[in-house]
Amino acid sequence: MKKFCLKLHKWLALPLGAFMAILCFTGFLLLVIKDISPLFGFDTNDLPFYTGVKQLHRWLFMVPENPRGGLSVGRVIMALSSMCMVLVLLTGVVIWWPKSKKMLKSRLKVSTDKGFRRFVYDTHVSLGIYAFVFLFLMALTGPVFSFGWYRQGMSKLFGQKMPPKEMKTPSEKGEALPSTKDNAFAKTNNHQAKMDAPAHSDVPKDKKAGPGGKKKGGPKLFKQLHTGTWGGWLSRVLYALAALIGGFLPISGYYLWWQKHQAKKLHKAKG
């Protein structure tokens, strides 16, 4: 079982590790900017850097004509990378699962006096264990915002209701117009598309103010699980740290693979 998981872990991480790192690093930036910008009186929608990071995170800068539901090569690559990251994380747990408490203590420590390669290996394993739960939730829910079929499957799995096929979309005059499943999420103009695009926020934009300025409804489950808003500021900090760690995991994985590959070449040369 471990041999199979090791092969799957390696052959998914090698071609897609770079995209997984981009997902994590950009996710980290989105979380940090979203929390810091209000402190300086900035609106993230007015920050070109934030918009660029979001476009890289979601679409590799290949923004589809309909950001809410349209497909592009970049969107497919990032969504598939997120899905594969789920398998990479799960196989990583199987590969490095300790057989005893003593091994567990060893796996959770980082050696600093046994050479650089051992240091990288220990950080790859231990930090991966610490960040696993948060990275898993982020990777599992990411494709929800890209693929309708994936969103349907996850909705059934989590017992969430799907929106009806026929939906009402407001016109520019405020009138409710019928729309089909294909154009239900179509943008009416660039400003509306910008406001409709999912953003990393504690308070979703689709909340409506009720009497007394109170907000009706609550954050959507998948958005909460993806951005860490389910636990307030503490969960958001943990998510940000996990995303930062997740960005370095493919890099350390590439280094370990390269070192092992070089060792094999040297062994063959001597033999």
Secondary structure, DSSP 4 states (H G I P E B T S, - for coil): -HHHHHHHHHHHHHHHHHHHHHHHHHHHHHHHHHHHGGGGT--GGG-HHHHHHHHHHHHTT---SSTTT---HHHHHHHHHHHHHHHHHHHHHHHT--SSHHHHHHHT---SSS-HHHHHHHHHHHHHHHHHHHHHHHHHHGGGGT-HHHHHHHHHHTTPPPPPSSEEEE-TTS-EEEE-TTTTT--SSHHHHHHHS----SS-TT-EE-GGGPEES---HHHHHHHTGGGHHHHHHHHHHHHHHHHHHHHHHHHHHHHHHHHHHHHHHH-
